[in-house]
Amino acid sequence: MRRVLLLMAALCLLGACGGEQSAGEAKPEKANPGKAEPEKAKPVKAERAAESDEPRRPAAEADPRGPDKYTVKLTTTKGEIVIDVHREWAPHGADRFHRLMQEGYYADVAFFRVLEGFMAQAGLHGDPATNAKWRERRIPDDPVRQGNTRGRVTFAMAGPDSRTTQFFINYGTPARLDTMGFAAFGQVREMAAVDALYAGYGEGAPKGNGPHQQRIHLEGNAYLKREFPQLDYVVKAEIIEQ
């Protein structure tokens, strides 16, 4: 009997007694003084914020100051989109948009990520050399002063101080974007042309089957027009009032 009891005690020390772990559940680790606990992974929503895939880097820089208010017209393959920009809403965003408009950046630029009920995203250039020039020209974050409601225009980002050239137009009222730091800087006057943009390709790769941002960076419109021929484009972009 004594030999049996000694054997059972040895098995318990080796972890063979007690209940089994449930599938997919890890054993808790012992606390390690001086070592930060890893953060729990946050669930990813199906309709993620309009994220660009720009790499996160330090030392974002502001652009020259633009007008307090100005209006731009995007002539697209589905009609005109007129946007009133308010610098007080998001100064860094408004200044960057103004600079890009002055330089003619948005001509022949595709709406490459159009998600029904969510948003329409554009801002990667058709020329890979131009994409390379602007990819690291990030601007500082702006506080969110105006909500992401229908028709609001906002820069895409991939984390703190990562905004460059990509913007999106809200279809719905995704209030969660406000808490995530997406600062709107403009408002579309009439949404008819925005509502008509082709949305058949859905979410971009690798999450979906639509255009892959990395390939747009490297191949430009040659890639988009070859593999996604139904996309809509900004044909001409101009400042019409300031």
MOLIN-V142592 format. One record per backbone hydrogen bond with DSSP energy under -1.0 kcal/mol. NH is the residue of the N-H (numbers start at 1). CO is the residue of the C=O. Records with the same first field share a line. If there is no record, write none. Layout:
BEGIN
NH: CO, CO
END
This chain:
BEGIN
5: 1
6: 2
7: 3
8: 4
9: 5
10: 6
11: 7
12: 8
13: 9
14: 10
15: 12
16: 11
25: 22
35: 32
48: 46
51: 49
61: 138
70: 85
71: 241
72: 83
73: 238
74: 81
75: 236
76: 79
77: 233
79: 76
81: 74
83: 72
84: 187
85: 70
86: 185
87: 68
89: 86
94: 90
95: 91
96: 92
97: 93
98: 94
99: 95
100: 96
101: 97
102: 98
103: 99
104: 101
105: 100
107: 104
108: 234
111: 232
112: 110
113: 121
115: 119
118: 115
119: 115
120: 169
121: 113
122: 167
131: 127
132: 128
133: 129
134: 130
135: 131
137: 134
138: 136
139: 163
149: 147
151: 170
152: 149
153: 186
154: 168
156: 166
167: 122
168: 154
169: 120
170: 152
171: 118
175: 173
177: 174
178: 175
180: 176
181: 178
182: 177
185: 153
186: 153
187: 84
188: 151
189: 82
195: 191
196: 192
197: 194
205: 210
208: 204
210: 203
216: 212
217: 213
218: 214
219: 215
220: 216
221: 126
224: 220
225: 221
226: 222
227: 223
228: 224
231: 228
234: 109
235: 75
236: 75
238: 73
240: 71
241: 71
END
